[in-house]
Amino acid sequence: MTTTLRPTEPLQRDADGAASRRYQVCVNSRPVGAVHLGTSPDPGDPVGRILDLRIEEPDRRRGRGTVAALAAEEVLRGWGCTRIEVSVPAEAEVALRTATALGYVLRNRHLRKPLGDTPPELPAGSRGRPMTAAEFGPWREAHQEDYARSWTERGMPEAAARAKALRDAAAALPDGPATPGMELGVLEHEGTAVGTLWTGVREGEAFVYKVESDPAHRGRGHGRTLMLLAEARAIAAGRRAILLNVFAGNTPAERLYESLGYRTITRHLYKNLL
């Protein structure tokens, strides 16, 4: 049997340069599903994405999805992509097994936690305050360096990672600490700054963009306190849930989040296209 992808629309081009196209998945010319492919807007780091892949129920569990994913990789190679990414919902166990079998590697996860009505109390001696303008500059430089390194360690070329760090920071914090909808704060314990916290809103829910204990004060529970501060901020703002991202391999952070009741909602995987 022959599995092919049949275009159902012309190639779409967004204003930012990203491309996308929808296809039927066909077996011996018979439609059995659909796939939606896209690319990143950055020409310096051409990344393909499987935005959606669905096989109709009568044709599932026959390897159709695996073959369709391989066919999608060939299409994206033809578009000049050197890497492919896919996002898998936590409940999609079959899709995760398929991606893993095809050589996709976990890059990061999105986690979510429902919130109650009462803000958690911080430990005695700890308090949060806004980040000052003088603190913002050094924090931004360190954040962009760390952010770029997180991507290079997971397959992104260094130049592209640094460009992404600059681009994403400019988009997320165009006005620095005064950017509407964003909160940049410092955690103090007994008058000493021991960590920083960046929170905001994404898709209507509170989002933790970055949480970091000062290296000189790690191992003393300040990371947990920073997360309690993030939850208190979200509850005070009327949010019913809080989300965050964690990169694969950051074991201390993963353990902390899971101990606080955060649960995976989406896994993001990647594969280099040789």
QUICORVEN-V392667 format. One record per residue. N is the residue number from 1. RES is the residue in one small letter. OMEGA is omega in degrees with one decimal (* if undefined). Layout:
N:RES:OMEGA
N:RES:OMEGA
This chain:
1:m:-177.3
2:t:176.8
3:t:-179.1
4:t:173.4
5:l:-177.7
6:r:-179.4
7:p:176.6
8:t:178.5
9:e:173.9
10:p:175.6
11:l:-178.7
12:q:177.6
13:r:176.2
14:d:-179.6
15:a:-178.7
16:d:177.8
17:g:178.6
18:a:178.9
19:a:176.1
20:s:178.2
21:r:178.6
22:r:-178.0
23:y:163.6
24:q:170.3
25:v:-174.8
26:c:172.8
27:v:-174.6
28:n:178.8
29:s:179.6
30:r:179.3
31:p:178.4
32:v:-178.9
33:g:-177.8
34:a:176.9
35:v:179.0
36:h:-177.3
37:l:178.5
38:g:177.1
39:t:173.2
40:s:178.7
41:p:-173.2
42:d:-179.8
43:p:179.0
44:g:179.1
45:d:-174.7
46:p:-177.8
47:v:175.6
48:g:-179.5
49:r:167.5
50:i:-176.0
51:l:178.8
52:d:175.9
53:l:-177.1
54:r:173.2
55:i:-178.7
56:e:-173.2
57:e:-178.1
58:p:-177.0
59:d:178.2
60:r:178.1
61:r:176.3
62:r:-179.6
63:g:-179.0
64:r:-178.6
65:g:179.0
66:t:-179.6
67:v:178.8
68:a:178.0
69:a:177.1
70:l:177.0
71:a:177.7
72:a:177.5
73:e:178.8
74:e:177.4
75:v:-176.8
76:l:172.6
77:r:179.0
78:g:176.1
79:w:178.5
80:g:-178.6
81:c:178.9
82:t:178.3
83:r:179.9
84:i:-178.8
85:e:178.2
86:v:176.7
87:s:-174.7
88:v:176.4
89:p:-174.8
90:a:-176.7
91:e:-176.6
92:a:-174.9
93:e:179.8
94:v:179.1
95:a:179.0
96:l:178.8
97:r:179.7
98:t:-179.4
99:a:179.7
100:t:179.3
101:a:-179.6
102:l:175.3
103:g:177.1
104:y:-176.0
105:v:178.0
106:l:178.2
107:r:-178.9
108:n:178.6
109:r:168.2
110:h:-179.1
111:l:-177.8
112:r:176.7
113:k:173.4
114:p:-178.8
115:l:175.7
116:g:-178.1
117:d:-175.1
118:t:178.9
119:p:177.4
120:p:177.1
121:e:176.4
122:l:177.3
123:p:178.4
124:a:178.7
125:g:-179.0
126:s:176.1
127:r:176.1
128:g:175.5
129:r:177.8
130:p:173.5
131:m:179.2
132:t:177.8
133:a:179.9
134:a:179.4
135:e:-173.4
136:f:-176.6
137:g:177.9
138:p:178.6
139:w:-178.7
140:r:179.8
141:e:179.3
142:a:179.9
143:h:-178.1
144:q:177.9
145:e:-179.7
146:d:-179.7
147:y:178.9
148:a:179.9
149:r:178.7
150:s:179.8
151:w:180.0
152:t:178.5
153:e:-178.1
154:r:167.3
155:g:-177.9
156:m:176.2
157:p:-173.6
158:e:-178.5
159:a:179.8
160:a:179.8
161:a:179.6
162:r:176.9
163:a:178.3
164:k:179.9
165:a:178.6
166:l:-178.0
167:r:-177.1
168:d:178.8
169:a:179.3
170:a:-179.7
171:a:-175.4
172:a:-175.0
173:l:-177.2
174:p:179.8
175:d:178.5
176:g:-178.9
177:p:-178.9
178:a:-179.4
179:t:-179.9
180:p:177.7
181:g:179.5
182:m:175.4
183:e:175.6
184:l:-174.4
185:g:178.6
186:v:173.5
187:l:175.4
188:e:173.3
189:h:-177.0
190:e:174.4
191:g:-179.3
192:t:176.8
193:a:-175.2
194:v:179.6
195:g:179.4
196:t:-176.0
197:l:176.1
198:w:178.6
199:t:178.1
200:g:-179.3
201:v:175.6
202:r:179.5
203:e:174.1
204:g:179.7
205:e:179.3
206:a:-178.0
207:f:175.3
208:v:-179.2
209:y:-179.8
210:k:174.7
211:v:-175.3
212:e:172.0
213:s:175.5
214:d:-177.7
215:p:-177.9
216:a:-175.5
217:h:-180.0
218:r:-179.9
219:g:-178.0
220:r:176.7
221:g:-177.6
222:h:176.0
223:g:176.7
224:r:178.9
225:t:177.3
226:l:178.5
227:m:175.7
228:l:176.9
229:l:178.0
230:a:179.7
231:e:178.3
232:a:176.2
233:r:-176.6
234:a:-179.8
235:i:178.8
236:a:179.1
237:a:177.4
238:g:179.7
239:r:-176.0
240:r:179.1
241:a:179.1
242:i:-177.7
243:l:175.2
244:l:176.9
245:n:173.5
246:v:178.5
247:f:178.0
248:a:179.3
249:g:177.0
250:n:-171.0
251:t:179.1
252:p:179.8
253:a:179.4
254:e:179.8
255:r:179.5
256:l:-177.3
257:y:-178.9
258:e:178.1
259:s:179.3
260:l:176.0
261:g:176.3
262:y:-178.8
263:r:-178.0
264:t:173.1
265:i:180.0
266:t:172.7
267:r:179.4
268:h:-175.8
269:l:179.3
270:y:177.9
271:k:175.7
272:n:178.5
273:l:-176.4
274:l:*
